[in-house]
Amino acid sequence: MRTKQPDSLFPQTVGEHLRAQGISRRGFLKFCGLLASSMALAPAMVPKIAAALEQAKRPSVIWLSFQECTGCTESLTRSHSPSIEGLIFDAISLDYHHTLQAAAGYGAEEAREAAIKDNYGNYVLVVDGSIPLDNPGFSTIAGVSNLDMLKEAAAGAAAIIAVGTCAAFGGLPKADPNPTGAVSVADIIKDKPIINVSGCPPIPVVITGVIAHFLTFGLPELDSLGRPKAFYGQNIHDRCYRRPFYERGLFAETFDDEGAKAGWCLYKLGCKGPITYNACATTKWNGGVSFPIQSGHGCLGCSEPDFWDFGGFYRALSIPSGVSGKTVVYAAATGIAAGVAVGAMNKKGKTDAVGLHKTVTVEELNQESQS
């Protein structure tokens, strides 16, 4: 990474940059296809993406990491559509990221200061990690508190992307009793557009997909929590391949019983899929190989606010714990518990949704779950 002469000092459109690197028109359209895939867009959108990229300037990106575990950066490096290399070298100019950059010490901080100065008002600020308010000394970078560095960098940003649940909602550092006074980016910055990309960590292609969407089309449509609807518009439960088992009242009671081996619903083992909005069930992880529920473990709800305080990872949603007072959790759990009751009736063969007796085999359910 350059420390004195950021790429952004020499503005190019993405199309110009790719051609300068010897990328053919065919290769350029393939790159656009990867971006469309990462943004959950139909192939018909590829020409529009290509047209947008022909004119889009490669933005300077400044990435700040505060109270975090580096999991979000680890996730970013595993993106396959586009890859982290393609994103950094072809689509953006990553001028500061203290985990990925080669520079260190004074050279690293000079790069950040130069990027802010030279691209003031136009750069994209990416933040992962929460910000401690109780004591500035809880988390500092080069002697500067997270709070001061965030305010300085946010002042000149065109937009902010809060990556990970810590940056989006406070995350683990904010969990009860919140010893550092951790808060989210949106709790501090009120005058800039903020895109929350929640998850602990977020899915790799969701991170790069959101950056790509901002590059090509600007701010995406957001939900009530500031998350892109393209990736957070549906809950995991509604897209889960185990949903048919839930409807039939077939639940794993332990992680090693026959129900678990048959792939039955993990609701009773604490799965938070019904109240968790994310793309895990469709986009999946590791290049689309799998996601936690497919691997046999219930959803933890990691893309939702205060998920650490939901009352235990292995408690069913309808079981109050006395820890979490989140109305939304219990309101959702009431409806979910009702669904479990109806499913139990179906399991006993008393009635189906239209009041007709029906017998369903495990083989039929497995086929239904795969359809």
Residue pairs with C-beta under 8 A, 6 or more apart in sequence:
1 94
1 95
1 96
1 97
1 100
1 101
1 102
1 103
1 111
2 95
2 111
3 103
3 107
3 108
3 110
3 111
3 114
4 110
4 111
4 114
6 60
6 93
6 95
6 111
6 114
6 115
6 118
6 119
7 58
7 60
7 93
7 95
8 58
8 59
8 60
8 93
8 95
8 115
8 118
8 119
8 123
9 118
11 57
11 58
12 20
12 57
12 58
13 53
13 54
13 55
13 56
13 57
13 58
14 53
14 54
14 56
14 57
14 58
14 90
14 91
14 215
15 28
15 50
15 53
15 54
15 55
15 56
17 58
17 90
18 27
18 28
18 31
18 90
19 28
21 89
21 90
23 31
23 90
28 50
28 53
29 46
29 50
31 82
31 86
31 90
32 46
32 49
32 50
32 53
33 43
33 46
34 81
34 82
34 86
35 49
35 53
35 82
35 91
35 209
35 212
35 216
36 42
36 43
36 45
36 46
36 49
37 81
37 205
38 79
38 81
38 82
38 205
38 208
38 209
38 212
39 209
39 212
39 213
39 216
39 230
40 209
40 230
40 231
40 279
40 283
41 49
41 230
49 216
52 216
52 217
53 215
53 216
56 215
56 216
58 91
58 92
58 93
59 92
59 93
59 119
59 122
59 123
59 124
59 158
59 215
60 92
60 93
60 95
60 115
60 118
60 119
60 122
60 123
60 124
61 92
61 93
61 94
61 95
61 123
61 124
61 125
61 126
61 211
62 95
62 96
62 112
62 115
62 116
62 123
62 124
62 125
62 126
62 153
62 157
63 94
63 96
63 97
63 100
63 126
63 127
63 128
64 96
64 125
64 126
64 127
64 128
64 129
64 141
64 146
64 149
64 150
64 153
65 72
65 73
65 97
65 98
65 99
65 127
65 128
65 129
66 127
66 128
66 129
66 130
66 131
66 132
66 139
66 146
66 150
66 166
66 167
67 129
67 130
67 131
67 132
67 138
67 139
67 146
67 166
67 173
67 180
67 182
68 128
68 129
68 130
68 164
68 166
68 167
69 172
70 99
71 164
71 200
71 201
72 128
72 129
72 163
72 164
72 166
72 167
72 201
72 202
72 207
73 97
73 99
73 100
73 128
74 201
75 199
75 201
75 202
75 203
75 204
75 207
76 84
76 163
76 204
76 207
76 208
77 84
77 100
77 204
78 84
78 204
78 286
79 87
79 204
79 205
79 207
79 208
80 204
80 205
80 287
81 205
81 208
81 209
82 90
82 91
82 208
82 212
84 208
87 208
87 211
87 212
88 94
88 100
91 211
91 212
91 215
92 124
92 211
92 215
94 100
94 101
95 111
95 112
95 114
95 115
95 119
95 123
96 108
96 111
96 112
96 115
98 104
98 108
98 141
101 108
101 111
103 110
103 111
105 142
108 142
109 142
112 153
115 123
116 123
116 152
116 153
116 156
119 156
120 156
121 156
121 158
122 158
123 156
123 157
123 158
124 157
124 158
124 159
124 160
124 161
124 211
124 214
125 153
125 154
125 157
125 159
125 160
125 161
126 160
126 161
126 163
126 211
127 150
127 160
127 161
127 162
127 163
127 167
127 185
128 162
128 163
128 164
128 166
128 167
129 139
129 146
129 164
129 166
129 167
129 173
130 166
130 167
130 170
130 171
130 173
130 174
130 180
130 182
130 183
130 184
131 139
131 146
131 147
131 150
131 182
131 183
131 184
131 185
131 187
131 188
132 138
132 139
132 146
132 147
132 173
132 180
132 181
132 182
133 147
133 180
133 181
133 182
133 183
134 179
134 180
134 181
135 180
135 181
136 145
136 146
136 147
136 148
137 145
138 180
139 145
139 146
139 180
140 146
141 149
147 188
150 185
150 188
150 189
151 188
151 189
154 160
154 189
154 192
157 192
159 192
159 193
159 194
159 195
159 214
159 219
160 185
160 189
160 192
160 193
160 194
160 195
161 194
161 195
161 197
161 210
161 211
161 214
162 168
162 184
162 185
162 186
162 194
162 195
162 196
162 197
162 198
162 226
163 197
163 202
163 207
164 171
164 197
164 198
164 199
164 200
164 201
164 202
165 171
165 172
165 198
165 199
165 200
165 302
165 303
165 304
165 305
165 307
166 172
166 173
166 174
166 182
166 184
166 200
167 184
167 185
167 196
168 184
168 185
168 186
168 196
168 197
168 198
168 225
168 226
168 227
168 305
169 184
169 196
169 198
169 225
169 304
169 305
169 306
170 178
170 182
170 183
170 184
170 187
170 305
170 306
171 182
171 200
171 308
172 200
172 308
173 180
173 182
174 182
174 183
174 184
174 306
174 308
175 306
175 308
175 309
176 308
176 309
176 323
185 194
186 194
186 196
186 226
193 219
194 226
195 210
195 214
195 219
195 220
195 222
195 226
195 227
195 228
196 222
196 225
196 226
196 227
197 206
197 207
197 210
197 227
197 228
197 231
198 225
198 227
198 232
198 278
198 302
198 303
198 304
199 206
199 278
199 302
199 303
200 300
200 302
200 303
200 307
202 303
203 231
203 278
203 279
203 280
203 283
203 284
203 285
204 285
205 283
206 228
206 231
206 279
206 283
209 230
209 231
210 220
210 228
210 231
213 220
213 228
213 230
214 220
220 228
220 229
220 230
221 228
221 229
221 230
222 228
222 229
223 229
223 232
223 233
223 277
225 232
225 305
227 277
227 303
231 278
231 279
231 283
232 277
232 278
232 279
232 303
233 277
234 277
235 273
235 274
235 275
235 276
235 277
235 278
236 273
236 274
236 276
236 277
236 278
236 280
236 281
236 293
236 299
237 243
237 246
237 273
237 274
237 275
237 276
239 281
239 282
240 246
240 273
240 281
240 293
241 263
241 281
241 294
241 369
241 370
242 263
242 264
242 265
242 266
242 293
242 369
243 265
243 369
244 365
244 368
244 369
245 251
245 263
245 264
245 265
245 365
245 369
246 265
246 267
246 339
246 340
246 343
247 339
247 343
247 346
248 343
248 346
248 347
248 360
248 365
249 340
249 342
249 343
249 344
249 345
249 346
249 347
249 348
250 259
250 262
250 264
250 265
250 343
250 347
250 365
251 259
251 264
251 265
251 266
251 267
251 268
251 269
251 340
252 259
252 260
252 264
252 265
252 266
252 268
252 269
253 259
253 268
253 269
254 260
254 269
255 269
255 296
255 297
260 266
260 296
262 362
262 366
263 366
263 369
265 271
266 273
266 293
266 296
266 297
266 298
267 273
267 274
267 298
267 316
267 317
267 336
267 340
268 316
268 340
269 298
269 314
269 316
270 298
270 312
270 313
270 314
270 315
270 316
270 317
271 293
271 298
271 299
272 298
272 299
272 300
272 301
272 304
272 307
272 310
272 317
273 281
273 293
273 298
273 299
274 317
274 332
274 336
275 301
275 304
275 317
275 328
275 329
275 332
275 333
275 336
276 299
276 301
276 302
276 303
276 304
276 307
277 303
277 304
278 303
280 291
280 292
280 293
280 299
281 291
281 293
284 290
284 291
284 294
285 291
292 298
292 299
292 300
293 299
298 313
298 314
300 307
300 313
301 307
301 310
304 310
306 324
306 326
309 323
309 324
309 326
310 321
310 324
310 326
310 329
311 319
311 320
311 321
311 322
311 323
311 324
311 329
312 321
312 323
315 321
317 329
317 332
317 333
317 336
317 337
318 333
318 334
318 336
318 337
318 340
320 330
345 351
346 352
346 353
346 358
349 357
349 358
349 359
350 357
351 357
352 358
